[in-house]
């Protein structure tokens, strides 16, 4: 009985710590005043533990204002991990 419990515990721990495939879904938004807003999206695949995948996914997020040729535009990327 003790051996069965030990084997079951080891199996549960082994599966819990496995790396899995996670998809990081990101949306990029460019807003150029008086012109247009452009939305796009992209996915990034991670084979990691969930906590690591979440951290890597969130590291893709950014927001900035860019001045190009006298025109300012806003660039923003938001990301979230899909289960």
N, C-alpha and C positions, 0 to 999 in steps of 0.2 A: 504494500500500500504506500509506503514511504517513497519507494522508487517511482511509482506511477505519479505521485504528486510532484516529485522532483523533476521528472521528465516533462510533465505538463507545464511547470513553472518556467523551465528553461526554454521550451518551445514558445511560450507566450512572450517572454523577453526577447527572444531572437526575432520574432515577427514584428514586435513593437519598434525595434531599433533599425529595421531595414530601410534602405533608401527606396523611395518610390518616385514615380513620374508625376510631376506637378506642372501645371500650366499657369504662367504668369500672363494675365491679360492686361494690356496697356492701351490707353487712348491718348493720342497726341492731338493737340489743338493749337492751331496757329491763327491768331487774329490780327489782321492788318486793317487799321481804321480806314474807313472810306473805300475799302476794296472788298475783302471777303474774309470769311472764316473757313478754314479748312480743317476737317476732322479726319483722322485716320486711326487705325488700330493695328496692333501687332501682338503676337503671342511669342513667348519665350518658354522653352521646355527646360525644366531642371530635374535631374535625377539626384535628389538629396533627401535628407530628413526634412520634415515639414518646417521646423523652426528655421533651418538654414535656407530653405527655399523661400520662405516668407521674407527673410532678411534680404536676400539677393533680389527678390522681386521689388521690394520697396526701394532698393538702392537705384532703381531705374527712374524713379520719379524726379522731376525737375520742373522748375518754373523760372523763366527769365524774360526780360524785356531787351529787345535788340533794336539798335538804331542802324538802319541800313539806307544810305543815300538820302538822309533826311526824313525817312519814313520809319516810325517806330512800330514794332509789332511785338505781340506777346506770344511766347512759346511755352506750352505747359503739357507735361506728360504725367498722367496718373495711372497707377498700376495696382492690381489686386490679384491675389492667388486664387485660382479656381480649384475646387476640390474634385 
